[in-house]
């Protein structure tokens, strides 16, 4: 499980099979697991978490968005996933934007 710190998604989560998802509970479970890793990266930057956010934030956002892209791709063959709404997409996109700002303002070098 994710810690309180911004940490990379484990390989098992990054490679979770998505083609078979056919119930809201399965999709929600995956979405929640992604959010567990996103939330610490979206926390306000402090001296305690700055190193982890700066080191891992962009990577966590990209890893999350790759999982969601696989869900979108699976939607071409799986009608249930064709119009799936995944909350972690918005959080992953927000984190990617945030990391650009943190680099631009010098918080993360």
C-alpha positions as CSV (number, residue, x, y, z in Angstrom):
1,X,0.0,0.0,0.0
2,X,1.0,3.6,-0.5
3,X,2.5,5.4,2.4
4,X,1.9,8.9,3.6
5,X,4.6,10.0,1.1
6,X,4.3,10.5,-2.6
7,X,5.5,7.1,-3.9
8,X,5.5,5.4,-7.3
9,X,2.8,3.1,-8.2
10,X,3.8,-0.6,-7.7
11,X,4.3,-2.6,-10.9
12,X,1.2,-4.8,-10.0
13,X,-1.0,-1.7,-10.0
14,X,0.5,-0.3,-13.2
15,X,-0.1,-3.6,-15.0
16,X,-3.5,-4.4,-13.6
17,X,-5.5,-6.2,-16.3
18,X,-8.3,-3.9,-17.4
19,X,-9.9,-5.6,-20.4
20,X,-12.1,-7.9,-18.2
21,X,-13.6,-5.1,-16.0
22,X,-17.4,-5.3,-16.3
23,X,-18.7,-4.0,-13.1
24,X,-18.7,-0.6,-11.4
25,X,-17.3,-2.1,-8.2
26,X,-14.2,-3.3,-10.2
27,X,-13.7,0.0,-11.8
28,X,-14.2,1.9,-8.6
29,X,-11.7,-0.4,-6.8
30,X,-9.0,0.4,-9.4
31,X,-9.9,4.1,-9.3
32,X,-9.6,4.1,-5.5
33,X,-6.2,2.3,-5.6
34,X,-4.9,4.9,-8.0
35,X,-6.2,7.7,-5.8
36,X,-4.3,6.3,-2.8
37,X,-1.1,7.0,-4.6
38,X,-2.1,10.3,-6.1
39,X,-3.4,12.0,-2.9
40,X,0.0,12.2,-1.0
41,X,1.5,13.7,-4.2
42,X,-1.3,16.4,-4.2
43,X,-0.7,17.3,-0.5
44,X,0.7,20.8,0.2
45,X,4.5,20.8,-0.1
46,X,6.2,20.8,3.3
47,X,9.8,20.3,4.3
48,X,8.9,16.7,5.2
49,X,7.3,15.7,1.9
50,X,9.1,18.0,-0.6
51,X,11.8,15.5,-1.6
52,X,9.2,12.7,-2.3
53,X,6.8,15.0,-4.2
54,X,9.6,16.5,-6.3
55,X,11.2,13.1,-7.0
56,X,8.0,11.1,-7.7
57,X,5.1,13.5,-8.4
58,X,5.5,13.7,-12.2
59,X,6.1,9.9,-12.5
60,X,3.0,9.0,-10.4
61,X,0.9,11.3,-12.6
62,X,2.3,9.7,-15.8
63,X,1.9,6.2,-14.4
64,X,-1.7,6.9,-13.4
65,X,-2.6,8.4,-16.8
66,X,-1.0,5.3,-18.5
67,X,-3.3,3.0,-16.6
68,X,-6.3,5.2,-17.5
69,X,-5.2,5.2,-21.2
70,X,-5.3,1.4,-21.0
71,X,-8.9,1.6,-19.7
72,X,-9.8,3.9,-22.6
73,X,-8.1,1.5,-25.1
74,X,-10.0,-1.4,-23.6
75,X,-13.2,0.5,-24.1
76,X,-12.8,0.0,-27.8
77,X,-13.6,-3.7,-27.2
78,X,-15.5,-3.6,-23.9
79,X,-18.8,-1.7,-24.0
80,X,-18.8,-1.2,-20.2
81,X,-15.5,0.7,-20.4
82,X,-16.4,2.7,-23.5
83,X,-17.8,5.6,-21.4
84,X,-16.1,4.9,-18.1
85,X,-15.6,7.8,-15.8
86,X,-12.5,7.5,-13.7
87,X,-12.0,10.1,-10.9
88,X,-8.2,9.5,-10.8
89,X,-8.0,10.9,-14.4
90,X,-8.7,14.4,-13.1
91,X,-6.4,14.0,-10.1
92,X,-3.6,12.6,-12.4
93,X,-4.0,15.5,-14.8
94,X,-4.1,18.0,-11.9
95,X,-0.9,16.5,-10.5
96,X,0.9,16.7,-13.8
97,X,-0.1,20.4,-14.0
98,X,1.0,20.9,-10.4
99,X,4.4,19.4,-11.0
100,X,5.0,21.7,-14.0
101,X,4.2,24.7,-11.7
102,X,6.4,23.4,-8.9
103,X,9.3,23.1,-11.4
104,X,8.5,26.5,-12.9
105,X,8.5,28.3,-9.5
106,X,11.7,26.6,-8.3
107,X,10.1,24.5,-5.6
108,X,11.3,21.4,-7.4
109,X,14.5,21.6,-9.3
